Amino acid sequence: MVSLISFVGLLTLAINKRLLQKLLLFLVSLAAGALMGGAFLDLIPEAVKDYENQNVFLYILVGFSIFFIIEKLLHWRHCHTEGCHAHPFAYMNLIGGSIHNFMDGLIIGISFIVDINLGIATTIAVSLHEIPREIGDFGILVYGGFSERKALFLNFITALAAIIGGITGYYLSQYADSIEKILLAVSAGGFIYIAASDLIPEIREEANLKKSLAYYGIFILGIMIMYFMNIAMPE
């Protein structure tokens, strides 16, 4: 069910292509805010909660560094073999999304082990978190050079990582807590890298003051959505 939320991008396929192009930077702005908000308001607090090991912050830097080197390798390989038709940050977002979806599934799987009602509540919370993120992810992929249909397909493939995470959480529930903290921190570092290094510079290049303020407002909206999601659906 959580994986199927990736098809929320279908809503944008009904939009005129010319209008979609105008909306892309708004979607990128929303995604940047959601990624930053998700990292600082959701993933990092969850990673440090009830966990005394300060290596959590080291894992955040590890995640940031891993995404940096992966992007450089992807950029080098892609530009030498395919002519740079799609921006490397689109591939980076797929990697980050896969990790995030795996974590969603892991958390859901563990929650059902603890209690069925907790599992249902967690699934609803994760689903609500996913809607704005999936819309933003779809916008990132299209802006990064993929066709709308290919972006929708790739977004769904990354969403299937939630199923793998759910199965992993079910069978490895007794060991999952420490692994979960590490993956949460690494994922947070990756999300910060994607937002700060790739997405924010894209919207920062806008010279028109009115549009820049609009993009900034949408960026803040993305953060606020994640903030209120965490208030409405606490872990």
N, C-alpha and C positions, 0 to 999 in steps of 0.2 A: 504494500500500500504506500509506504514511504517512497519507494523507488518510482512509483507511478506519478508522484508529484512533479517529477522532472518534465512531464508533458504539459505543464502549465505554460510552457513556451508556445504551445499550439495557439494560444490566444493571440500571439503576435503575428502568426502566419496569416491571420485574417485581415491584418492591417496593410494598407497600401504600402508598397516598397519605398516609395518616396517619403512617406510619413515615417516609416520604420527607421530610415536613415537619420531622420531628424531626431528620433527618440533614442537612438543608440547611446549617445553620450549621457543622456539622462539615466539610462539603464546602467551604464558603466559607473556613473556617479553613485547610484543606489547600491550597486554591488560593492564599490569601494567602501562606502559607509557601513554596509552590512558585514563585510569582512573584518574591518577594524573593530566594529562593535562586537562581532562574534568572538574575535580573538581576546579583546580586553575585558569584555563583560560576561563572557560565557566560558570559553575554553581555558583561559589562564586561571580565573578564580576556581574553576572545577579541578584544575590540575594541582593547585596548591592546597586545596581544602583537605584537612585531615592528613596532610603529608608533610612531615618535618624535613625531608631531604631537600636542601636548597638547590640540588642539581636540576630541579624543574626549570629554573631560569637558564641554566646551561643548555638544557634540551631545547628551549625556545630559540636560543642563538644557533644551536645545531640545525634546527629546522630552517631558520632563516638562511644559514650558510648553504645547506643542502639545496634549497630552492634556487639560490644564487648560482651555484655551479651547474645545476641541471639546466637552468635557463641559458647559460653561456654555451653549454654543449649543444643544446637544442638549436640555438641560434646559429652556431657554426655549422652543424650538420645540415640543418634545413636550408640555409642559404647556399650551401654548396651542392645540394642534391635536388632541390625543388624550386629554387628561384625566389624564396621568401614570399610565397603567396599568402601564407598565414603567419601572423605575428607569434613569436615564441610565447608571449604571455597567455595566449589562448591555450597552448599545450600545458603551460604551467598551471592554469586554472583547472584543467582536467585532472592533473595529478593531485592538486590540493583538494578538489572536490571529491575525488576517489577516497582520499584519506579521511576526509570529513564524513562522508557517507558510511565508510567502514566503521568509524567511531560511533555514528548514530546507531548502526545495527548492533555493535558491541554493547552499547549502553542498554538498548532495548532488550537484547538477549539476556543480559545479566538481571535486568529489572524483572523479567518474567520468572527467572529462577527464584528470586527473592519472594515475589508475590504477584499473582495474576492481576490484581487491581492496580498495583504499582506499574506493572508492565503496560497495561492499557493506558494509564495516565501518562506514562513516559512516551508512548507511541503518539498520543495526541499532541503532547508538547513538542516532540521532534517534528511532527508534521507541520505544525504552525510555524516553527522556526524555518522550515524548508521552503515555504512558499515564496517569501521575498528573495531568499538566496537563489532559488532556482530561476526566477525571472531575471535576476541580475546576471547569473552565470550564462544564461542563454544570450543576453545582450553582449556579454564579453566575447563569447565565441563568434557571434556574427560580426562584431566590431573587429575581431582579430583576423577575419578573412574567410571564415567558413560560410557556406550557404546556410539559409535558414533550416532546411531539412536535415542537412548533415549536422548542424549544431544541435538540433533536437535529438537526433539519433545518438550522437556522442554524449550528450548530457544524460540520456537514459542509460547508456552503457556504464557511465561512472556511478549512476544512482544504484546500479545493481550491486555495487560494493557493500551496500547496506545489508543485503542478504548474506553475503560472506561474513560480515561482521556479526550478524545475528547468530549464525551457526557457530562461529568461533566463541562468542560470548556464552552460548548454551553449553558447549562442551569443555570450555576452559574457564568456567566461572570462578573456580577456586584460585586460579592464578591471574585472573584478568585485571585485578585492581591495580597492581604495580605497572603492568603493561599499559593499561588505560591511561595512567598519569603521564607516562612517557609519550604516548601517541598524541594525547591532547596537547602537550607542550610543543611537540614537533609540528603538529598541524597548526597551532597558533603562530609559530614562527613563520611558517609558510604563508599563512594568510596575511600576516603583516607585510611580508616581502612583496607579495603580489599587489596588495593595495598601495603600499607606499612607493614601491619602485616602478611599477608599471601603470597602474590605473590612474592614480592621482596626477602623475606627470601628463597623461593624455588629456585630462580635463583642464589642467593648469595652462595648457597651451592656448586656450580660447582667449582671443584678444578683446572681444566684445564684453564690456563690463556687465551689461544686463544678463547676458547668457552665463557669464562666470558666476554671478551671484545666484542664478537659478541652479547651476550645477552644484554650487556650494550648499544651497538649501536642500537639494536632493541628497547630497552626501550626508548632511546632518540628519535628514529624515531616515536614512539607512541605519545610522547609529541609534536613533531614537526607537526605531522599530525593534531592534535587538534588545534595547534597554527595557522597553515595556513588555516584550515577550518574556524576558527573564523575571519581571515582576509578576506578570499574570500567571506564568507557568514555572514556578521555582522547581529546582531539581528535587 
